[in-house]
Structure formats: structure tokens, C-alpha cells
Amino acid sequence: MPENTSIVSMLDIHKWFGKVYALRGVDFTVNSGEVVGLVGDNGAGKSTLMKILAGIYPPDEGKIFFEEREIRFSSPKDAMRLGIETIHQDIALVSLMSIARNIFMGRELERQVGFARLLDLGRMREESVKALSDIGLFITDPDTIVENLSGGERQGVAIARAMYFKTKLLILDEPTNNLSVKESARVLQFIKELREQGISSVFITHNLHHVYPVADKIVVLSHGKNMGLFKKEETSIEHIEEMITAA
């Protein structure tokens, strides 16, 4: 898909939770090979909007187009089948399992042995090492238990998993939260490498100093409304902070 072509468009999205009006006619667009920063204060609607895009919640009103085709999700699996993957704040890795088992969790590779199908552990190990190296994370032992990894390495495993399964759009929810300066820098480099490979991503964060260097554009949400879309070169961290605090 050529650059500057919309990979996803969310139009006039509304969402209620009982009496809480969480999203109030939000428009949101991501282009091919683009990093979009989605920022705003707590309760702004950032996570709700992305959970709709990930198939977790249905919108109460509005339309979603993916690669210019209108779509409706009945579950997150529908989104994953189209190539939309989400890395949540808790990363959703099983800490007591190996890297290889985590990368293929729920989508295990199998081999035929007689009339039985068995897990192909050898191939999963090989493919895991390749998936990690493809994003610049060189861990040579795919049997390493995840709880022995640093926070940045865990984020790398989650990103490698998404990349292996041919993600077209990656949603990262606070990917640098609780990471050290060095680990945060490594995750930001992962995001840059995704863009170089033509993968679009949405970076949800409170930390403008992390998102600003890697984003192509920034969308500000406040109280369930889209307050503006800004190309990075047309704005500044100070301007975005003013918009968030003034809302």
C-alpha cells in the first residue's frame, strides 16, 4: 500500500458505558507506514478508542474502514485476522513460559507425526530467534524464560510476535511505561524500525517526550473528543501540553 494511503479510518465514533459518554463523535485516521501518537489525560478516551479498533468493544455509532473497506468486528480475533495487533500495558506475556512459547502462544506451529499433530518446538525456536533478530533484538536462546528478561526485552518479544504474524497496524498502549531510560530508548527504536518496514503504529502515551521524537503526527483526545491532529513539524511538545492541560 503506498504511503499517505489510509490504512484505517474511524469516522464519527461514539461509545457509551451506561451513562458515561466515553467517545463523542471521534474521527481518527492512520496512514500506511505512519506512526501516530495518541495523547490525552486520564479518561480522555484513548484506550476506549483503540479497544474499538482492536475489536474488544463495538462502537455504538460510527464506521470503521480498514484498507478502504468498511469492517465490523465481533471479537479481537477478527481484528487480528486483518493484521491489527495490540500490545497492552501489561504486555500479555506469560512470565513463566519461554520466549518461543510466548511468541507462538495460541498460534502454535505443528508437525504431522503419523496420524497425530504435535507441536513443532524446534521450528518455533528457530522462528523465534529470527523474529527477534528482524527487529534488532539479538537473544540467542529462545528457551529463555520471559521473567528473566528486562522490561525493554519483554516489549521486544511482544513486538516480534506481532511482526511475525504479519501485522499491518500495531497498537502500543503505554509501551514505555515503567521502563528505564535505556529500555525506553530501545522500544522507541523498535517503533522506528517498524515504520522503516512499512508497518503503521499507534502509540498511546502520557509521555510526550517519548512519543514526539518517533511520531509523524499527534492526535489529542480530551473528554471523548478529538481536539486536533498535528503533524510533528507543525507543533511542539509545549503546544501539545498546553492543549491537554487547557482542556
C-alpha positions in Angstrom: 0.0 0.0 0.0 1.5 3.4 -1.0 2.5 5.9 1.7 -0.1 8.5 2.6 -2.8 6.0 1.8 -5.2 5.4 4.7 -4.9 2.0 6.3 -7.6 2.7 8.9 -10.2 5.4 9.2 -12.6 5.7 12.1 -15.5 8.1 11.4 -17.8 9.7 13.9 -17.2 7.1 16.6 -19.5 7.2 19.7 -19.3 5.0 22.8 -21.4 4.9 26.0 -20.8 2.9 29.1 -24.1 3.2 30.9 -24.5 7.0 31.5 -20.8 7.6 30.7 -20.4 9.2 27.3 -16.8 7.9 26.6 -16.4 8.9 22.9 -18.2 11.8 21.3 -18.0 11.6 17.5 -14.3 10.9 17.2 -12.6 10.8 13.8 -9.2 9.0 13.7 -7.0 8.1 10.7 -3.7 6.3 10.3 -1.9 6.2 7.0 0.3 3.4 5.7 3.8 3.3 7.3 2.9 6.0 9.7 3.4 6.4 13.5 0.5 8.2 15.2 0.8 9.5 18.7 -2.5 9.3 20.6 -2.3 11.5 23.7 -4.5 13.0 26.3 -5.1 13.0 30.0 -6.6 10.1 32.0 -10.2 9.5 30.9 -9.7 11.2 27.6 -10.9 8.1 25.7 -7.6 6.9 24.2 -7.8 3.3 25.3 -11.5 3.1 24.6 -11.0 4.2 21.0 -8.2 1.7 20.5 -10.1 -1.1 22.1 -12.8 -0.4 19.5 -10.2 -0.6 16.7 -8.9 -3.9 18.2 -12.3 -5.5 18.3 -12.7 -5.5 22.1 -15.6 -3.1 22.1 -18.2 -2.4 19.3 -18.8 1.3 18.6 -22.4 2.4 19.4 -22.3 4.7 16.4 -19.8 5.4 13.6 -18.0 3.5 10.9 -14.6 1.9 10.6 -12.7 1.4 7.3 -9.6 -0.8 7.1 -7.7 -0.6 3.8 -10.7 1.4 2.4 -13.2 -1.4 3.2 -15.9 -1.0 5.8 -15.5 -3.5 8.6 -17.3 -4.7 11.7 -15.6 -6.7 14.4 -17.3 -9.3 16.6 -14.1 -10.1 18.5 -10.4 -9.3 18.8 -9.7 -12.3 16.5 -11.4 -10.5 13.7 -9.0 -7.6 14.1 -6.0 -9.9 14.3 -7.0 -11.7 11.1 -6.9 -8.4 9.3 -3.5 -7.6 10.7 -4.3 -5.4 13.7 -2.3 -6.3 16.8 -2.3 -4.7 20.2 0.4 -4.6 22.8 -1.2 -3.7 26.1 0.4 -2.1 29.1 0.8 -5.5 30.8 2.3 -6.8 27.5 0.2 -10.1 27.9 3.2 -12.4 28.1 3.3 -15.4 30.3 6.3 -14.8 32.6 7.0 -18.4 33.4 7.0 -19.6 29.8 9.8 -19.4 27.3 10.3 -16.7 24.6 9.4 -19.2 21.9 6.2 -20.4 23.6 5.1 -16.8 24.2 5.7 -15.8 20.6 3.5 -18.6 19.3 1.0 -18.7 22.2 -2.4 -19.5 20.7 -0.9 -19.9 17.2 1.5 -22.8 17.8 3.3 -24.4 14.8 2.6 -28.1 14.4 4.0 -31.1 12.5 2.4 -34.3 11.4 3.7 -37.5 13.0 1.7 -40.4 11.7 -1.9 -39.7 12.4 -1.1 -37.2 15.1 -0.2 -33.5 15.0 2.4 -32.4 17.5 3.9 -29.1 18.5 6.9 -28.3 16.3 9.0 -26.9 19.1 12.2 -26.9 17.1 10.7 -24.8 14.3 9.2 -22.4 16.9 12.6 -21.9 18.5 14.2 -21.2 15.1 11.5 -18.9 14.0 11.5 -17.0 17.4 15.2 -16.2 17.1 14.7 -14.9 13.5 11.7 -12.9 14.6 13.7 -11.2 17.3 16.7 -10.5 15.1 14.4 -9.0 12.5 13.6 -6.1 14.9 17.2 -5.9 16.1 16.8 -7.8 19.4 19.6 -10.5 19.5 18.6 -13.1 22.1 20.2 -16.4 21.0 18.3 -18.7 23.4 14.6 -18.9 22.6 14.1 -21.1 25.7 14.9 -18.2 28.0 12.1 -17.7 30.5 10.3 -14.3 30.0 10.5 -13.3 33.7 14.3 -13.3 33.3 14.1 -10.6 30.6 14.3 -6.8 31.1 11.2 -4.7 30.6 12.5 -3.5 27.2 13.3 -7.0 26.1 9.7 -8.1 27.0 8.4 -5.3 24.9 10.7 -6.5 22.1 9.3 -10.1 22.4 5.7 -8.7 22.1 6.6 -6.6 19.1 8.5 -9.5 17.4 5.4 -11.7 17.9 3.2 -9.1 16.2 5.7 -8.7 13.3 5.9 -12.5 12.8 2.2 -12.7 12.2 2.3 -10.1 9.5 0.9 -7.1 11.4 -0.2 -4.2 9.3 -1.2 -1.9 12.2 0.3 -2.2 15.7 -1.4 -0.5 18.6 1.1 0.1 21.5 -0.6 1.1 24.8 1.9 3.0 27.0 4.9 0.9 25.7 7.5 2.8 27.7 5.6 2.8 30.9 7.8 1.8 33.9 10.8 1.2 31.7 14.3 2.6 32.4 15.8 5.3 30.1 17.8 2.7 28.3 14.9 0.3 27.9 12.6 3.1 26.7 15.2 4.1 24.1 15.3 0.5 22.8 11.4 0.4 22.5 11.4 3.7 20.6 14.0 2.3 18.2 11.7 -0.7 17.7 8.9 1.6 16.7 11.2 3.4 14.2 12.2 0.1 12.7 8.5 -0.9 12.3 8.0 2.3 10.3 11.0 1.5 8.1 9.4 -1.8 7.3 6.2 -0.1 6.3 4.2 -1.0 9.4 1.8 1.5 10.8 1.5 2.0 14.5 -0.5 3.9 17.1 1.5 5.0 20.2 -0.8 5.7 23.2 1.0 7.5 25.9 1.1 10.2 28.6 4.8 10.8 27.9 5.1 13.4 25.2 8.9 13.4 25.4 8.8 9.7 24.3 6.1 10.0 21.5 7.2 13.2 19.9 10.6 12.0 18.5 9.1 9.0 16.8 5.6 10.2 15.7 4.7 11.5 12.3 1.6 13.1 13.7 -0.1 13.5 17.1 -3.8 13.3 17.9 -5.1 14.9 21.1 -8.2 13.5 22.8 -10.0 15.2 25.7 -13.2 14.1 27.3 -14.0 11.8 24.5 -13.5 14.4 21.7 -10.8 14.8 19.1 -9.2 18.1 19.9 -6.9 18.2 16.9 -4.5 16.4 14.6 -1.0 17.9 14.3 1.9 17.0 12.0 5.0 16.9 14.2 6.8 19.6 12.2 3.8 21.9 12.7 3.7 21.6 16.5 5.8 21.2 19.6 5.8 19.4 23.0 4.9 22.6 24.7 1.9 23.2 22.3 0.6 19.7 22.9 1.0 20.1 26.7 -1.0 23.3 26.6 -3.8 21.6 24.7 -4.0 18.8 27.1 -3.9 20.9 30.3 -6.3 23.6 28.9 -9.0 21.1 28.0 
